[in-house]
Amino acid sequence: MEKSNLTGRQMAAMKDKTLWITVCSGDNKAFPGMNEATALWESLGSSVARNASPWWDSKAPVADLNQKVRDLAAQGKKINYTVFADGNHMYTWSFAYGIDAIRDWLFAQKK
């Protein structure tokens, strides 16, 4: 079996999973990859909550980011997709886990 078919099936199997995706617009691999993944899941019937452009500023006060996270989560969609302006792959995680509302959402999830 071709790798691309296997990857497509694996991605399709994730369409109903509960996810919170965080990525920086400056990440040359993850940003286009997550755009492609969320588009695929939407084409398979999943709904995705996305933050609107302009992308979120990672240097904004945590209280502001917490409110943005709560607003996105309030849409009640299984897949949440957050894009932060600029940055790179390593930059995303240096602050994303410091946003209380994302951590709270993560730890509230159940199997």
N, C-alpha and C positions, 0 to 999 in steps of 0.2 A: 504494500500500500504506500502511496506517495505521502511524504511528510505533510504537504499542504492540506490534503484531505483529512488526515488525522488531526492536524491543528484546528481545522475548521470545525470538525465534530466536537473537539474538546471545548472550543470557544462556544459553540452552540449549546453545549451541555451546561454552560454557566449562565445562560440567559435569565434564569429565574432565581439566581443566587442574590443574597442581600450583600451589597458591596458599597463601600465608600472609596472612591478613587481620588487620589490627590496627585497632581502633576504640575510641573512648571512649564510654562510655554517655551522656555529656552532649552528644554531637554530634547535634544535632536532625535532620540529614539523613543522614549516613553510617550511624549506628547502626540506625535503622529500615530503611534501604536494604540494609544488609548482612544484617540478619535476614531480610528478604524474599528476597534473593539466595540465601542458604544454604538457606533452606526450599525454594526452587524447585529448586536442585540436588539436594537430598535427595529431593524428589518425583520427580526424573528418575533416581534410582538412585545418586547419588553419596553417599559417606559423608563426614561432616564431623566433625573432632575439635574440640571446644569446651572452653574453660575454664569451669569451673562457677562459679556465683554463690555467694558474693559475688565480684564482679569483682576482677581483679588490681589491686593497689595500685602505681601507677607510681613511688611513692616508696620502695618496698621495696628492700632491698639488691640490687644487680645479681646477686650470686651466687644469691639466692633466685629471682629472675626467670629466670635462666639455667636453673635446675633445673626450674622450671615449664614452660619452653619445651621442654626435653629430654623431660620427661614427656609433654607433649602430642604431640610429634613421634614418640615411641615407639609411639603408637597406630597409626602406619603408614598414615594416611589421606592422600589427595591434597590435601584442603582442610583447612587449619587456621584456626580462627577464635578470635582472642584479643580479649577485651573488657577494657578498663581502666576503673576506676571514675571517674565524673565527667568532668572535662576537656571539651574541645571539639575541633573539627576540627584546628586548628593545634597543639593541645597533644599530640595523638597522636604526631606525627612529631618533636617536640622531644626525645622520649626513646626512642621505639620502636627507632630505628636505633642507639641506644646500648646495646642489649641484645645482648651478644656472641653468644648462642646463636641469635638470630633472624638476625643477619648471617651467621653460619656456615652456617645452614640455607640461606639465600638463595644464597650463593656456591657451595654444594655442588650446586645444581640444574643439570641439563644438558638440552639440547634433546632 
